[in-house]
Amino acid sequence: METKDFLEVLGIFWLSAIKFGLAGVPAAVFAKFSFFKAITVTSTGGFAGTILFTYLGDWIIHKLKRIYEKYNKNKKPKKKFTRTNRMIVWIKIKFGLAGLAIITPLIISIPVGCFVAVRYFPEKSKVLTYMFISIFVQSIVLFLFYNYFYSLIF
C-alpha cells in the first residue's frame, strides 16, 4: 500500500470515528473506495470512535462527579431543566438506547452520542453493542445512498 493510499484510508477512518454520517462515509464515496473497502474502513473507524469515546466519556463523568462532590459536600444540587435537558430526557424515555444509537452516527456526532449514552445508560457493553450495530447498518445504507447520488452527479 502506498503512502498516499494509507493516509487516505487513515483520514477516512478518523473522520468516521468522529463525524460518521456527514463526513466519513461521503469521503469514502468521493475517494472511490470499493463497497467492501468503504464499509470496512468506515465501520472500523466508527467502532474505534465508539470505544474511545464511550470509555473516555465514562472517565470524564467519573472525574466530574468526584470534583463536584469534593467542593459541594453539604450543598444539595439544584435541578435545572433546560431545553437540551428536556430533549435528552424525552429521547431517553421515548426511544431508549436504540433510538439514541440510531441518531448518533447520522445526526449527532459519535463523541456526543457516546457521552450521552454513557451518562444515561451505564451498562457499557449494551451501549457498545447498540452503537456497533447501528454504525454497521448505517455504513451500508449511507454508502449505497451517497454512491447512488454520486453516480448521478458525476
N, C-alpha and C positions, 0 to 999 in steps of 0.2 A: 504494500500500500504506500502510495506516495505521500509526502508530507502535506501537500495541498489537500488530498482526499482525507487524510487523517484529521487535519484541522477543521475541515468542513463537517465531518462526522461529529467531532468533539463539540463544535459550536452548536450544531443542531441538538445534540444530546443535552447540553446545558440549557439551551432555550426551552427544550421540552421539560426540563426539571423545574423551571420557574414559571414560564407562561406557555402552557401546553397548547391549548386550542387556537390561540390567536398568533402564535409565533413559531412554535416547534414544528407542528405538522405542516403549515403552509411553507415553511423554509425547506422541509424535505421535498415537498412537491416542486417548488421552484428550483431546487438543486437537481431535479430529475432523478431522484432515487427510485429504484425499483420498488414494487409493492412490499416485498419481504424485507428489504433493507430499510425502508421508511418505517414500517411497523416495528421492526426490531430496535432501531435507533431511538425513535420517539417513545416507544413504550418503556424501554430500559431507562431512558432519561427521566420519564415521568415517575417510574418506580424509585429511582435513586433520589429524586427530589422529595418524594413522599416519605421515604425512610429518613432522609436527612432532616426534613422539617417537622416530622412527627416527633422524633426524639429531641430535636432542638427546641421545639415548642414546649414539650413536656418539661425540659430542663429550665427554660425561661419561666414558665408558670411556677415551678417549684421554687426558684430563686426569688421571684417577686413575692410569693407568699411568705417566705422567710423574712424578707426585708420588711414587708408590711407588718408582720407580727412583732418584729423587733422594735419598731418605732410606734406602734399603736397597740400597746398591751391592754390598756384599760378602756380604750375607745370602742364603741360599738359602731361598725361601719354603716354609713347611710346608703340606702338603696337609691341608685339614680336610674331612672327609666328614660333613656334617650331613644331617639328614633332607631338608631342602629341596634341597641339592645333589644328593642321590641321586635325588630325584623329577625334577629338571630334566634330569639326565643320562639317566634312564630314558625320559622323554618324547622327548628328542633322539634316542636310539638306536631306540626302538620306533616312533615316529610321524614323526620328522623335522620339517621346516619346515611341511609340510602339516598335520600334527596340531596343531602349535602355532598355526598360523593359524586352525584351526577352533575351538579352545577359547578363543582370545584374546578375541574380541568378546562371547562368550556367558558364559564362566565367570570369566576373569580380565579385568582392565581393559586397554584399549588401551595406555596408557603402560607397564605392567608387561610385557605381551606383546611390545611392540616392543623394549623394553630387553633382554629375554631373547633375542629373535630376533637382534638385532644382536650380542649377546655371543657367541652360539654359531654363527651363520650370517653371516659377514662380508660376503657379497655383497648389498648393499643393494637393488639392483634386483630381485633374486629375492624378498627379504623383502617389498618393496612390492607386487610382483605377487601373491604368495600372499595377503597381507593384504587387498588390494583385492578380489580375487575372493571371498574368504571374507566380507568385510563386505557386499558387494553381494548375494550369495546369502542370507546370514542376514538382511539387511534385508527382503527379500521374504518369507521364511519366517516370521520373527518378526512382521512386520506382519499377515500373514494369521492367524497363531496368536492374537495378542493381540486383533485385531479380532473374531475369532470369539467368543472368551470375553467380550469387552466387550459384544457384541451380545446374548449370553445373559443377562448380569447386568443390563444397563441397558436 
